[in-house]
Amino acid sequence: MGQFITIELFGQSYTFKAEAEDCAANQVADLLLDEVSKVETQLAKQSSPPTKQTILILAALNIAGEHYKLKEKYSDMLKDSSERSANLIRLLDGCL
């Protein structure tokens, strides 16, 4: 069951239907808004103001980059867990 989430971005409201739980959907929306705010702050120091599209693309790339790093870390963790489990099984089999 989905819900509708509304966010305010660059003075415009955007409403979308979220399939995630209420809390998770709001956290995802907040993550986007926080990242957009960070990018705006970083780019505010430039001589020419960035476009809204530039800000959104950089925010999306930052989020995607973090997602990629977490996926890699998760994959490494699963591989490590699998190897450790296999070693423990071998040790237990050797004791029996």
Secondary structure, DSSP 8 states (H G I E B T S, - for coil): --EEEEEEETTEEEEEEE-S-HHHHHHHHHHHHHHHHHHHHHHTTSSS---HHHHHHHHHHHHHHHHHHHHHHHHHHHHHHHHHHHHHHHHHHHH-
